[in-house]
Amino acid sequence: MQIKDFMIDQSLKELTEHRTVVLPVACYETTVNQNINGFIPLHWHDELQFVLILKGEAFFQINEEKITVREGEGLFINSGCLHMAKDKNESGCVYICLNVSPSFVLSQELYTTFVTPYIQATNISYLHLVPKELWAKNILDAIMKINQLIKENPPYYEIDISLHLTLIWKNVIVNGVQLEYEQTEMLKSQRMKQMLIWIHTHYTEKIMLDDIARAGGLSRSECCRYFKRILKKTPLNYVTDYRIQKSLLLLQQSESNVTDVAYQVGFNSTSYFIDKFRKSMNMTPLAYKKYKAADSLCEGGHLK
């Protein structure tokens, strides 16, 4: 299953239901550049995420940190961490994405001792899984096996998945990272999410830097530092990029026109929208609309 349109709420929390049959688990293969945005946009979820790169390489950002993950490698992304992914060097990156509810990786009796400390630790936003490390190879092998089990559905495969998840979590612990809990890091993450929630609630309106800063309880200069440090762009540039993301689905509606879409997503000038869209998507909004219409026609006529 390829998730092409990432559904997220106003706080960037992913709304895609991570569930396979009766298990609080989702495992699917995804091609990064086939997402509607051309990349996996910034989001977060309560589930733990494990990634295995099957082909190519991808550039990931997890909270403030950036990392390139190559074929055969993977990632563990902790619960609640902001993250995004882009194809690197037009490699056609494909990866297995395994999302699992933290409460499912171990039994309830073991959860408080062996899971809670890890999802609350402020120094483990992610772990880079490199197969030359035995603990990491064990995790990558288990991701592959879970993917096969879900595809093939053999008898009692749910029990086998549960066993592999236990093995995965044991190897996360075997890695031996010393856990840290910094109140300032927790507060930083909370303030960032508050500012993003505000933007995603008000993106159709006129937005000023003061408004964004106030949502995070920060000064204008500190607000700018947060965005540049975590998202590598200014707050208002982020607003523009988010508005363009929101325009993509609207442009695919047959009755829509470029001017209406521009105003619907918060631009007060069609020409400014076209200019920013072209710089972001390497084509004009009208060209994107025609391209998507032709693409849809091909799919409907089975020409793909």
C-alpha positions as a Python dict, from the first residue, in 0.01 Angstrom:
ca = {
    (1, 'M'): (0, 0, 0),
    (2, 'Q'): (132, 341, -100),
    (3, 'I'): (8, 637, 103),
    (4, 'K'): (21, 921, -149),
    (5, 'D'): (-177, 1185, 37),
    (6, 'F'): (-48, 1226, 391),
    (7, 'M'): (-345, 1322, 608),
    (8, 'I'): (-238, 1535, 904),
    (9, 'D'): (-435, 1749, 1146),
    (10, 'Q'): (-367, 2111, 1240),
    (11, 'S'): (-90, 2011, 1481),
    (12, 'L'): (88, 1809, 1208),
    (13, 'K'): (-21, 1487, 1380),
    (14, 'E'): (-67, 1223, 1115),
    (15, 'L'): (-425, 1102, 1076),
    (16, 'T'): (-346, 797, 863),
    (17, 'E'): (-477, 500, 1059),
    (18, 'H'): (-185, 278, 1151),
    (19, 'R'): (-365, -50, 1185),
    (20, 'T'): (-348, -385, 1009),
    (21, 'V'): (-637, -627, 1077),
    (22, 'V'): (-666, -662, 1458),
    (23, 'L'): (-320, -529, 1539),
    (24, 'P'): (-225, -166, 1623),
    (25, 'V'): (42, -199, 1354),
    (26, 'A'): (83, -72, 998),
    (27, 'C'): (351, -190, 760),
    (28, 'Y'): (368, -72, 402),
    (29, 'E'): (614, 10, 126),
    (30, 'T'): (625, 372, 15),
    (31, 'T'): (795, 549, -275),
    (32, 'V'): (899, 889, -141),
    (33, 'N'): (853, 1096, -456),
    (34, 'Q'): (507, 952, -528),
    (35, 'N'): (359, 1140, -234),
    (36, 'I'): (129, 1424, -346),
    (37, 'N'): (389, 1676, -227),
    (38, 'G'): (678, 1494, -395),
    (39, 'F'): (814, 1418, -48),
    (40, 'I'): (687, 1303, 294),
    (41, 'P'): (587, 1629, 467),
    (42, 'L'): (664, 1722, 824),
    (43, 'H'): (438, 1534, 1067),
    (44, 'W'): (436, 1336, 1389),
    (45, 'H'): (238, 1052, 1545),
    (46, 'D'): (212, 867, 1872),
    (47, 'E'): (328, 543, 1710),
    (48, 'L'): (689, 431, 1707),
    (49, 'Q'): (823, 418, 1351),
    (50, 'F'): (1078, 182, 1202),
    (51, 'V'): (1209, 236, 849),
    (52, 'L'): (1406, 6, 616),
    (53, 'I'): (1534, 150, 286),
    (54, 'L'): (1479, -104, 6),
    (55, 'K'): (1604, 110, -282),
    (56, 'G'): (1792, 438, -324),
    (57, 'E'): (1851, 681, -42),
    (58, 'A'): (1650, 939, 149),
    (59, 'F'): (1716, 1252, 345),
    (60, 'F'): (1530, 1255, 679),
    (61, 'Q'): (1480, 1533, 928),
    (62, 'I'): (1379, 1431, 1281),
    (63, 'N'): (1312, 1729, 1507),
    (64, 'E'): (1624, 1946, 1454),
    (65, 'E'): (1853, 1674, 1320),
    (66, 'K'): (1914, 1573, 959),
    (67, 'I'): (2042, 1239, 832),
    (68, 'T'): (2087, 1054, 503),
    (69, 'V'): (1973, 691, 512),
    (70, 'R'): (2096, 461, 235),
    (71, 'E'): (1981, 134, 83),
    (72, 'G'): (1992, -147, 338),
    (73, 'E'): (1993, 97, 632),
    (74, 'G'): (1703, 215, 842),
    (75, 'L'): (1576, 435, 1122),
    (76, 'F'): (1391, 414, 1449),
    (77, 'I'): (1186, 733, 1499),
    (78, 'N'): (1054, 784, 1849),
    (79, 'S'): (694, 859, 1945),
    (80, 'G'): (587, 1223, 1906),
    (81, 'C'): (892, 1339, 1709),
    (82, 'L'): (843, 1575, 1414),
    (83, 'H'): (987, 1416, 1099),
    (84, 'M'): (990, 1439, 720),
    (85, 'A'): (1161, 1258, 432),
    (86, 'K'): (1281, 1351, 83),
    (87, 'D'): (1428, 1140, -195),
    (88, 'K'): (1799, 1208, -232),
    (89, 'N'): (1972, 1242, -571),
    (90, 'E'): (1653, 1133, -755),
    (91, 'S'): (1725, 777, -641),
    (92, 'G'): (1362, 660, -658),
    (93, 'C'): (1380, 579, -290),
    (94, 'V'): (1147, 305, -167),
    (95, 'Y'): (1125, 209, 198),
    (96, 'I'): (928, -14, 431),
    (97, 'C'): (752, 188, 699),
    (98, 'L'): (651, 1, 1014),
    (99, 'N'): (438, 196, 1262),
    (100, 'V'): (339, 41, 1592),
    (101, 'S'): (157, 162, 1900),
    (102, 'P'): (404, 183, 2191),
    (103, 'S'): (163, -14, 2410),
    (104, 'F'): (186, -311, 2171),
    (105, 'V'): (563, -369, 2160),
    (106, 'L'): (570, -533, 2504),
    (107, 'S'): (313, -671, 2747),
    (108, 'Q'): (145, -433, 2989),
    (109, 'E'): (350, -570, 3278),
    (110, 'L'): (678, -482, 3103),
    (111, 'Y'): (565, -155, 2941),
    (112, 'T'): (633, 81, 3234),
    (113, 'T'): (984, -53, 3292),
    (114, 'F'): (1107, -109, 2937),
    (115, 'V'): (906, 117, 2702),
    (116, 'T'): (794, 431, 2889),
    (117, 'P'): (1150, 547, 2975),
    (118, 'Y'): (1248, 531, 2606),
    (119, 'I'): (951, 720, 2463),
    (120, 'Q'): (992, 990, 2730),
    (121, 'A'): (1370, 1028, 2683),
    (122, 'T'): (1464, 1362, 2528),
    (123, 'N'): (1794, 1236, 2379),
    (124, 'I'): (1644, 965, 2157),
    (125, 'S'): (1447, 1127, 1878),
    (126, 'Y'): (1585, 862, 1641),
    (127, 'L'): (1838, 582, 1603),
    (128, 'H'): (2024, 521, 1275),
    (129, 'L'): (2004, 150, 1194),
    (130, 'V'): (2322, 38, 1016),
    (131, 'P'): (2342, -337, 941),
    (132, 'K'): (2709, -372, 1044),
    (133, 'E'): (2585, -328, 1403),
    (134, 'L'): (2431, -658, 1515),
    (135, 'W'): (2151, -498, 1721),
    (136, 'A'): (2055, -281, 1421),
    (137, 'K'): (2073, -574, 1175),
    (138, 'N'): (1838, -772, 1399),
    (139, 'I'): (1586, -484, 1384),
    (140, 'L'): (1616, -447, 1005),
    (141, 'D'): (1570, -823, 953),
    (142, 'A'): (1261, -820, 1175),
    (143, 'I'): (1109, -527, 979),
    (144, 'M'): (1152, -729, 659),
    (145, 'K'): (993, -1037, 818),
    (146, 'I'): (694, -841, 948),
    (147, 'N'): (644, -692, 600),
    (148, 'Q'): (644, -1043, 450),
    (149, 'L'): (404, -1177, 715),
    (150, 'I'): (152, -900, 644),
    (151, 'K'): (176, -962, 268),
    (152, 'E'): (140, -1340, 296),
    (153, 'N'): (-101, -1374, 594),
    (154, 'P'): (8, -1727, 698),
    (155, 'P'): (-173, -1898, 988),
    (156, 'Y'): (-111, -1726, 1323),
    (157, 'Y'): (87, -1449, 1156),
    (158, 'E'): (-38, -1201, 1418),
    (159, 'I'): (147, -1397, 1687),
    (160, 'D'): (462, -1404, 1472),
    (161, 'I'): (439, -1025, 1427),
    (162, 'S'): (410, -983, 1803),
    (163, 'L'): (721, -1199, 1853),
    (164, 'H'): (921, -995, 1599),
    (165, 'L'): (813, -667, 1764),
    (166, 'T'): (937, -795, 2099),
    (167, 'L'): (1268, -882, 1934),
    (168, 'I'): (1286, -536, 1776),
    (169, 'W'): (1233, -363, 2108),
    (170, 'K'): (1486, -582, 2287),
    (171, 'N'): (1745, -473, 2031),
    (172, 'V'): (1655, -104, 2075),
    (173, 'I'): (1739, -153, 2443),
    (174, 'V'): (2052, -361, 2368),
    (175, 'N'): (2186, -57, 2178),
    (176, 'G'): (2269, 77, 2524),
    (177, 'V'): (2193, 449, 2488),
    (178, 'Q'): (2196, 626, 2824),
    (179, 'L'): (1855, 791, 2861),
    (180, 'E'): (1825, 1162, 2936),
    (181, 'Y'): (1528, 1376, 3036),
    (182, 'E'): (1565, 1751, 2983),
    (183, 'Q'): (1269, 1972, 3071),
    (184, 'T'): (1394, 2245, 2835),
    (185, 'E'): (1386, 2003, 2539),
    (186, 'M'): (1029, 1899, 2623),
    (187, 'L'): (925, 2265, 2645),
    (188, 'K'): (1096, 2345, 2314),
    (189, 'S'): (906, 2066, 2138),
    (190, 'Q'): (577, 2176, 2295),
    (191, 'R'): (627, 2541, 2190),
    (192, 'M'): (716, 2441, 1833),
    (193, 'K'): (402, 2231, 1802),
    (194, 'Q'): (190, 2516, 1946),
    (195, 'M'): (319, 2754, 1678),
    (196, 'L'): (259, 2500, 1403),
    (197, 'I'): (-93, 2433, 1532),
    (198, 'W'): (-164, 2807, 1516),
    (199, 'I'): (-34, 2836, 1159),
    (200, 'H'): (-234, 2536, 1041),
    (201, 'T'): (-550, 2677, 1200),
    (202, 'H'): (-508, 3028, 1055),
    (203, 'Y'): (-319, 2977, 726),
    (204, 'T'): (-614, 3107, 521),
    (205, 'E'): (-598, 3440, 709),
    (206, 'K'): (-346, 3722, 712),
    (207, 'I'): (-58, 3604, 933),
    (208, 'M'): (199, 3824, 1104),
    (209, 'L'): (520, 3716, 1275),
    (210, 'D'): (384, 3855, 1604),
    (211, 'D'): (88, 3615, 1582),
    (212, 'I'): (311, 3309, 1544),
    (213, 'A'): (546, 3419, 1823),
    (214, 'R'): (253, 3481, 2057),
    (215, 'A'): (120, 3127, 1993),
    (216, 'G'): (449, 2984, 2122),
    (217, 'G'): (486, 3230, 2408),
    (218, 'L'): (805, 3365, 2249),
    (219, 'S'): (951, 3695, 2134),
    (220, 'R'): (972, 3761, 1758),
    (221, 'S'): (1348, 3697, 1752),
    (222, 'E'): (1321, 3377, 1957),
    (223, 'C'): (1035, 3256, 1733),
    (224, 'C'): (1259, 3306, 1428),
    (225, 'R'): (1542, 3116, 1599),
    (226, 'Y'): (1309, 2822, 1671),
    (227, 'F'): (1200, 2798, 1306),
    (228, 'K'): (1550, 2840, 1164),
    (229, 'R'): (1697, 2587, 1407),
    (230, 'I'): (1425, 2321, 1367),
    (231, 'L'): (1276, 2380, 1020),
    (232, 'K'): (1569, 2564, 857),
    (233, 'K'): (1343, 2844, 731),
    (234, 'T'): (1177, 3159, 859),
    (235, 'P'): (826, 3141, 1011),
    (236, 'L'): (671, 3331, 720),
    (237, 'N'): (850, 3116, 462),
    (238, 'Y'): (704, 2814, 639),
    (239, 'V'): (357, 2970, 611),
    (240, 'T'): (407, 3016, 236),
    (241, 'D'): (527, 2658, 190),
    (242, 'Y'): (234, 2524, 393),
    (243, 'R'): (-15, 2723, 186),
    (244, 'I'): (134, 2574, -131),
    (245, 'Q'): (104, 2224, 17),
    (246, 'K'): (-264, 2291, 93),
    (247, 'S'): (-321, 2417, -263),
    (248, 'L'): (-219, 2087, -424),
    (249, 'L'): (-541, 1898, -352),
    (250, 'L'): (-755, 2201, -438),
    (251, 'L'): (-586, 2237, -778),
    (252, 'Q'): (-676, 1875, -857),
    (253, 'Q'): (-1048, 1951, -832),
    (254, 'S'): (-1184, 1987, -1184),
    (255, 'E'): (-1396, 2294, -1105),
    (256, 'S'): (-1116, 2489, -935),
    (257, 'N'): (-923, 2776, -1091),
    (258, 'V'): (-586, 2919, -992),
    (259, 'T'): (-714, 3253, -862),
    (260, 'D'): (-978, 3093, -638),
    (261, 'V'): (-726, 2845, -499),
    (262, 'A'): (-476, 3122, -428),
    (263, 'Y'): (-725, 3311, -213),
    (264, 'Q'): (-860, 2992, -49),
    (265, 'V'): (-518, 2906, 92),
    (266, 'G'): (-439, 3257, 213),
    (267, 'F'): (-254, 3435, -70),
    (268, 'N'): (-385, 3785, -140),
    (269, 'S'): (-230, 3801, -488),
    (270, 'T'): (-262, 3547, -770),
    (271, 'S'): (69, 3653, -925),
    (272, 'Y'): (250, 3609, -592),
    (273, 'F'): (93, 3261, -553),
    (274, 'I'): (204, 3165, -906),
    (275, 'D'): (558, 3290, -841),
    (276, 'K'): (594, 3103, -510),
    (277, 'F'): (430, 2789, -649),
    (278, 'R'): (667, 2784, -948),
    (279, 'K'): (971, 2816, -720),
    (280, 'S'): (845, 2535, -495),
    (281, 'M'): (707, 2289, -753),
    (282, 'N'): (913, 2382, -1064),
    (283, 'M'): (593, 2444, -1260),
    (284, 'T'): (304, 2691, -1252),
    (285, 'P'): (-21, 2606, -1068),
    (286, 'L'): (-202, 2579, -1403),
    (287, 'A'): (62, 2341, -1541),
    (288, 'Y'): (31, 2133, -1223),
    (289, 'K'): (-349, 2126, -1259),
    (290, 'K'): (-326, 2010, -1623),
    (291, 'Y'): (-57, 1754, -1537),
    (292, 'K'): (-270, 1605, -1258),
    (293, 'A'): (-582, 1602, -1478),
    (294, 'A'): (-391, 1408, -1747),
    (295, 'D'): (-247, 1177, -1482),
    (296, 'S'): (-596, 1105, -1347),
    (297, 'L'): (-724, 1038, -1700),
    (298, 'C'): (-445, 788, -1757),
    (299, 'E'): (-527, 607, -1432),
    (300, 'G'): (-899, 600, -1515),
    (301, 'G'): (-827, 463, -1862),
    (302, 'H'): (-570, 214, -1732),
    (303, 'L'): (-300, 365, -1952),
    (304, 'K'): (-46, 367, -1670),
}
